Amino acid sequence: MFSVWILCVGLALTLVSNLIYDIWFHPLREYPGPRYAAASRIWYSLHVFRGHHKNAIKRLHDEFGLVVRIAPNELSYIDPRAWEDIYGRSAHENRTAALEKELDFFETAFNNSDSLVDANSRDFKSQKNNATRAFSNGSLLRRSPTMATYIDRSIELLRTYLSDKQVSTIDIDPWIGNIVLDTHAKLTISQDFGAVELGPIPHTLVTNMHRAVTTIQYCTQLQYLPHALKFLTKLMPSRDIFTVLGKIPPLGTAIAKRIAKEHDESVSQDFVSHMIQDSEADVRNIATVRSNATVFVLSAVETLPGFICSILYYLLETPEYYKAASNELRSRFGSSAEITLQSTQQLEYLGACMREGLRASPPAVGTLTRRIPPQGAEVCGRFVPGGVTVGIHNWSVTHSERFWTHPERFRPERWTGDGDYADDLRSVFNPFGVGPRTCVARHLVLLEATLIVAKLLFAFDMTLDPKNCGDWPVHKGHFVPTRGSLFIGLKPHLSEKSASTPA
Ligand code: HEM
């Protein structure tokens, strides 16, 4: 009994002395921010668990300014200069040590899979070079017919579904999840999973990835447990989320089969072929190729459907935007076959809507964290000591009134030269990051999402169903927003219907 008391008193003393140190003696004590955030991680982690993290951090930036201490050892920035100072190429090259991604975060969530996402700044380079070739504009444009196949087939099934079931409202989310899964599996490993054929039923990989992302968001908080409790993380069945999902049939089996084919002619165009082309040892490391194949398929499945659904939601919420986007399509194209990755690049209005969607509802909603190297580094003109976590908080940057007029409103005209938005600071908007670690799929994301939205708008007349809760885009989520169903009313557009009805 006595020893329990000693333990409790010891624990309480440790907590109190940590708290006193963090508030009054920590090297970050001069940085602005509330005491409750400086004192412990609890405030931050609670918001992650409740899913309100993005608004909580934004409120702190509104109150405290361009840099805020959001946890004992973490600074959050919305200062435009921080893009270059934290992530930029020149800043990295001029420094003796790079600001690495937060490896603790990846260890807890991905068990350091050494994929492109979590490789360190030395090891990622050769992987990134190969992936950049695979995801280049030219290489993607050649895959346009492959990508169109899945969307066209899904539209065909949607028409049949509406007439067979005699319904006019559907939840579009699983249809889009299935299109994205098949498209990315085909692009990555030259094989699809027949997901599109499931119509309104989401493929297991789509649902599993959705669940996994929620789990990952919670897992990331385990890294902040006191050392004495770190053993709890070991009790989790597996923290290597991507490998776990990759082992789930059919993805794991399909990736293994694809890798076994190596240089087979029939698979020479896919992303895996680019990853195993190079003879450098680390790139040829099969585990790395496998992890990257998993990343390429599953990253898409979670980010792209949310992005596409948010665009549809915003357009339908304001009929005048919906009309402008579909008029642009109908005046330019006579048939769906004319809508390709190449031709959609000319759609100025839809392009502005896509960009505004990325701003209003950013798919990477949280902070892209980096660790200051041991010798410290200067960020936005101020020295930050080694070991501190820093990063730009995407939601706060894209929703700050300092940078945007009516930031909470979806306004495509921001991007088409409208005078009302002339003062918007568009340079702070970097939805795919900045510097050597930018999103490898940034061209693909915009090309693919625009193609899917354009083909859907062309094929159907759409309305927003009142069944949706009024705050559909107000997602919860820590680094990727979690989303729900999106109910829309669909009617085949007349010219398309007659085109598809046999005479
Ligand atoms: C709307 C969709 C997407 C958005 C907004 C997005 C955003 C981002 C951002 C902001 C980063 C930088 C992270 C950092 O600096 O720490 C990133 C990295 C990355 N993204 Fe995406 N992404 C999207 C979709 C995808 C897709 C579909 C794929 C795969 C096919 C993908 C693969 C990657 C990879 C591999 C990295 C790591 C690159 C590196 O570290 O060098 N992303 N993404």
Residues whose N, C-alpha, C, O or C-beta is under 5 A from the ligand:
A	BS01	HEM	L116 V117 K128 V295 F296 S299 A300 T303 L304 F307 P363 A364 L368 P431 F432 G433 P436 R437 T438 C439 V440 A441 V445
